[in-house]
Amino acid sequence: MRKIRFENGEFYHVFNRGNNKRPIFIDRFDLNRFLLSMREFNTKEPIGSLYSLSLEKGLAENPTPKSKRLVDFVCYCLNPNHYHFLVQQLEQDGVQKFIHRLGTGYTRYLNDKHNFSGALFQGRYKAIHVDSNEYLLHLNAYINLNPEAHQIRGSSSKLLSKTSWEEYLGKELPGNSFCNKKIILSQFSNITEYKDFAKKALAISKERKEMVKSLELLLLT
């Protein structure tokens, strides 16, 4: 993939999958740990070990101040063997620094816990510059409804999948919400209008299969 230049204030689709399609979450605790890592590693300041932080509280009660965050999450999707993030860079080299910290920290945790070794993710993460508002809106719908786009079935797969969809609908617990939804929701009269748009956008992408095919191809390269 062509190397892109990251600029502050711009939006990027960042994604990766497990090495050789291996799972990146073995159980629900791992998924929650990854979510916590997404929140806690998104800062300019060193945080030490996450082992000292309790996951029983979900995502911690004291969110990282915006002035110290590397990126703003617009939305996200975590599936059993891959993830998608839509982020806005806030600090110089924020995307690279955040993904490096997230990947390194979570890989160390998973390898230690499950007695694994080696790389967890398939090489360097992929990133695409989101260069239009139309792209931003449709990508948001695709990521939030990603399990439906991939037709994820089965209780175990659903248990190891999570998106920011519930957060956008106002159904997520306050302590578990960390996306900056204003950039998307401010373009709709209400949540119902947004929900209708997202469902229609997903239906269009399924029908044309252009976005899904291109994203899958990028994951394979």
Stockholm file with secondary structure:
# STOCKHOLM 1.0

chainA/1-221         MRKIRFENGEFYHVFNRGNNKRPIFIDRFDLNRFLLSMREFNTKEPIGSLYSLSLEKGLAENPTPKSKRLVDFVCYCLNPNHYHFLVQQLEQDGVQKFIHRLGTGYTRYLNDKHNFSGALFQGRYKAIHVDSNEYLLHLNAYINLNPEAHQIRGSSSKLLSKTSWEEYLGKELPGNSFCNKKIILSQFSNITEYKDFAKKALAISKERKEMVKSLELLLLT
#=GR chainA/1-221 SS CCCCCCCTTCEEEEEEEBGGGCCSCSSHHHHHHHHHHHHHTSSSSCCCCGGGSCSTTSSCSSCCCGGGCSEEEEEEEEETTEEEEEEEECSTTHHHHHHHHHHHHHHHHHHHHHTCCSCSBSSSCEEEEECSHHHHHHHHHHHHTHHHHTTCCSHHHHHTCEESHHHHTTCSCGGGCCCCCHHHHTTSSSHHHHHHHHHHHHHHHHHHCHHHHHHHHHHHC
#=GC SS_cons         CCCCCCCTTCEEEEEEEBGGGCCSCSSHHHHHHHHHHHHHTSSSSCCCCGGGSCSTTSSCSSCCCGGGCSEEEEEEEEETTEEEEEEEECSTTHHHHHHHHHHHHHHHHHHHHHTCCSCSBSSSCEEEEECSHHHHHHHHHHHHTHHHHTTCCSHHHHHTCEESHHHHTTCSCGGGCCCCCHHHHTTSSSHHHHHHHHHHHHHHHHHHCHHHHHHHHHHHC
//
